[in-house]
Amino acid sequence: MGARRRKRGSRDPEQGIPSPPGYSVIPIKFSEKQQASHYLYVREHRVREGTKSSWPQKRTLFVLNVPPYCTEECLSRLFSPCGPVQSVQLQEKPDLTDSAEEPTSKFFHPTPVPGFQVAYVVFQKPGGVSAALVLKGPLLASTESHPVKSGIHKWISSYADSVPDPEALRAEVDTFMEAYDKRIAEEEAKAKEEEGVPDEEGWVKVTRRGRRPVLPRTEAASLRVLDRERRKRARKELLNFYAWQHRESKMEHLAQLRKKFEEDKQRIELMRAQRKFRPY
């Protein structure tokens, strides 16, 4: 039996560097002092026919194996010789939905990925992707004119960036809330217009909007609902239906009579003690 042939990655013809099928290899170094090279694997970002994508077609470069010291600004500078770079976005994993995520805030950003990432580099012209696929290295991430912070300097810079400017933060929050309120108002107006209107097949869409407003999900509202249910169950409860209920009600009635009798005796004794002899 012949040995099974396994599909192996292609090799760069000039440097003999193994790479995944369909990817080009770009060597990169942190600085000139570093002897070993790191390798970026790049290809043109493509999607299936008929699939919508927020990434511009023929202008987006997909980059694998991005090291932690490479920031978005660093990647933009490294690929700028290929053509004007429009935007760079780093992600933990490739975007399987073939759509770009909403732009994140510089104040409310997620925890950075402590490891290798993937990147989407968008050029202003399609020629930038073609030039990046044949780009030769090694590229230098940290240079004298554009140093990349590392070690204690990087920690100090990260701490300084974590303290937001109050005025800028307030302005961004106000802008976000205005856009959110506008979107909610448009959704409510659209739902109100479509309420009770049948579609082409005659079906009427059922929504939460109606004559009776929805109760707010608060603790006070929940307590009111529970109290109403308890009183409703108390009215429906059958009294003296079972023999033990009848027996307990009699015993409770007798206990109340004895208690009232003792209270009356004490009141009479008190009245007698307070009574005085007044002949005139």
NORQUIHU-V296670 format. One record per backbone hydrogen bond with DSSP energy under -1.0 kcal/mol. CO is the residue of the C=O (numbers start at 1). NH is the residue of the N-H. If there is no record, write none. Layout:
# NORQUIHU-V296670
((CO:NH) (CO:NH))
This chain:
# NORQUIHU-V296670
((10:19) (12:16) (17:12) (20:23) (24:42) (26:40) (27:139) (28:38) (29:141) (30:142) (38:28) (40:26) (41:64) (42:24) (43:62) (48:51) (56:59) (59:123) (60:45) (61:121) (62:43) (63:119) (64:41) (66:117) (67:70) (71:75) (72:76) (73:77) (74:78) (75:79) (79:82) (80:83) (84:124) (87:122) (89:120) (91:118) (113:115) (117:66) (118:91) (119:63) (120:89) (121:61) (122:86) (122:87) (125:128) (126:130) (127:131) (128:132) (129:133) (132:135) (139:29) (146:143) (150:153) (151:155) (152:156) (153:157) (154:158) (155:159) (156:160) (157:161) (158:162) (165:169) (166:170) (167:171) (168:172) (169:173) (170:174) (171:175) (172:176) (173:177) (174:178) (175:179) (176:180) (177:181) (178:182) (179:183) (180:184) (181:185) (182:186) (183:187) (184:188) (185:189) (186:190) (187:191) (188:192) (189:193) (190:194) (194:197) (199:202) (203:199) (216:218) (218:222) (219:223) (220:224) (221:225) (222:226) (223:227) (224:228) (225:229) (226:230) (227:231) (228:232) (229:233) (230:234) (231:235) (232:236) (233:237) (242:246) (243:247) (244:248) (245:249) (246:250) (247:251) (248:252) (249:253) (250:254) (251:255) (252:256) (253:257) (254:258) (255:259) (256:260) (257:261) (258:262) (259:263) (260:264) (261:265) (262:266) (263:267) (264:268) (265:269) (266:270) (267:271) (268:272) (269:273) (270:274))
